[in-house]
Amino acid sequence: MKIMVITNHSYMLYQFRRELIQKLLDEGNEVTLVMPFVGHEQDFKEMGCTCIPIEMKRRSINPFSDLKLMKDYKKILLEEKPDKVITYSIKPNIYSGMLCRHYKIPYYANVQGLGSAFERRTLAMCVSILYKRALKYAKRVFFENQGDANVFTNNRLIKLNQACVLHGAGVNLDRYSYQKYPQDDVIHFIFVGRIMKEKGIDELFYTARKMKELYGEKVIFDLVGFFEDEYKDVVNELNEQGIISYHGFQEDVRPFLTKSHCLLLPSYHEGMANTILEASAMGRPVIVSNITGCKEGIIEDKSGYLVEAKNKQSLFEKVEQFYQLSSNEKEKMGVTARKFMEKEFDKTTVVETTYKELML
């Protein structure tokens, strides 16, 4: 069977979905990948995939660039003639979905969080209309949490029998193995992700400043990831002042998680935050927003703390509360986090479930 995967970012697909791609290949399927390749093209080719690079402006709402994207998708679909199509993220879901519907190609969409588009009313209405058209005949629409699935079914964007809720992409428990909890006197809080407003970075900076004022060199805030242009100056300034320790983008975050005592993710919206799963699998407690896409990944007050999104004081209070725990209490939370991942978020189980749904 010829299966085509269409998404918007090669790095994200390789990091979080390569086990599924490998499963598709192992079962004798021919896999073609269509996306902008910003790395890992050779890795995918070595796995046995066919790679078709394509241009895409992920955040643009320019209708002309999107029209070109849809024409490119049409050309590829007609030339490659896939038996099934799997899509990830808004633009591939919508534009590929519409084309697959028109050409009667079975397709499976993945909604990885509602994103910032659903926070702006006018844009949300437009996206909802497009989603309803694109997903009408989708064989399955995969969601990373029940809350997002409810939004789609309650608003009649899809039918109930189309929805399938997974535990995110799951976490590879071998790759993200349990690591001994650090016994340092200096407590490392870590943020892993894109440094942008929607990730709660302003609330994190507020908390870092207050904690450094109170505890000085006894606390460190490590940041790993790209920053949006608007945060370039403040990141550099806080890094120079020693308020944060900025490490830039890292291909492998495991060494940084190993040295950390607690992960922070005060995000405004998520599908299922992979960084929560990875940190928890390595035995690190987490402090995250009490929102769909974050709260499912923790056991409150046992593997981490929940904070109110967009509330800097709420984040500060929980960070200080965690800081004041004994080393044994912190470590116990980390052990609980690992066990929770083993029970609920094993990637092997997620891949098997996804594959079965794709073969229906």
Helices and strands as residue ranges (DSSP letters): E 2-6, H 10-26, E 30-35, H 41-47, E 50-53, H 63-80, E 84-88, H 90-91, I 92-96, H 97-103, E 107-111, G 116-119, H 121-134, E 140-143, H 146-154, G 160-162, E 163-165, E 187-192, G 197-199, H 201-215, G 216-218, E 219-224, G 229-231, H 232-241, E 245-246, H 254-259, E 262-265, H 274-281, E 286-289, G 295-297, E 304-307, H 312-323, H 327-344, H 347-358
